[in-house]
């Protein structure tokens, strides 16, 4: 804005008066606009103009990014990720359902195993009851010249003594202090010999013969050897007074004295 005041006061006084009035108004307007400015240092209007332009560009960039967030590749990717998260959540839920099913199946299997174990224990007890209630019979072939254990039921074991051709026994489980009684009948040709007595007490620490008291150690009576062919021997063993021990009867059949003997063992109760 520019106002010129003439030096020719006479000819231009009215014009100058008008210019002064306008200039005053302009100054008042400028003052009104600058009253709110507080300037503490020199101002470079070119720098201000440049900064303003840069800010305008930044605003344009932000507006472009804002547009991208609404309808652009970025939005497409975000939507795709959201869809994938939804799918994953569905898959996780399905997997949890499957896992729950497996957990239920495992629980059922564990219960079944527990029941099976109970059933096995019950059946074992039943088998024991049956075994104790009914006679059992075992028949074997034993080479006459070979010694060794031929029977073991947890209560007793029988041993074939090849050196003396006799049957011997070992008590495994009888109530403390209890006796067993027994004996043997030997038949060779037309001759028969027999003997019976109490023969052991408590569980054994050695093999007993059936031919007499054996409380202090095994005592051999060689007259009951089965060293001849065409022979037979019948052994028996039973508890003296307890009800908590089985009874046994054993038959040995001899064909050829150096061949195979047939031995039948009966557990009577």
Order of alpha helices (4+ residues) and beta strands (2+ residues): alpha-alpha-alpha-beta-beta-beta-beta-beta-beta-beta-beta-beta-beta
